[in-house]
Amino acid sequence: MLNPDLVGRTFAGDTSTLVTQEALDRFCAVVGEENTQIAPPTFSISITLDQSQTLLQDSGLDWSRVVHGDQRFEIKRPIIAGDHLVCSSTIESARAVAGNEIVTVRSDLHSGDELVVSTWSTLVVRA
């Protein structure tokens, strides 16, 4: 069971990730995107995933029962090669529904003081 005291907890990253053209080229090739000048929305997950998992590491979730429930993105501007992005992740909500636990984590990518992308990942822990 997820510890409800963790709702609102934020893990603020302190390292910057440099987005390279090579990384964009590789990601675009995998998802079939021809325009490699800007990152597809899902590229942001390649940066935010480790941090959101770190945030949930000690949450009490039974990872053997976790399935991905939902994903959404709010793009303030496209990610491009040369961006230096810092990620912070926050547990926004946790609730029980029909015996399942549902947790939502928001991850924000900043370039300096500019918010570039916010992502929301909803995980379901099956009963």
HUFENKA-V67039 format. One line per field, one symbol per residue. ss: DSSP state (H for helix, E for strand, - for the rest). A space follows every 50 residues. Layout:
ss = ???
This chain:
ss = ---HHH---EEE----EE--HHHHHHHHHHH---------HHHHHHHHHH HHHHHH------HHHEEEEEEEEEE--------EEEEEEEEEEEEEE--E EEEEEEEEEEE--EEEEEEEEEEEE--
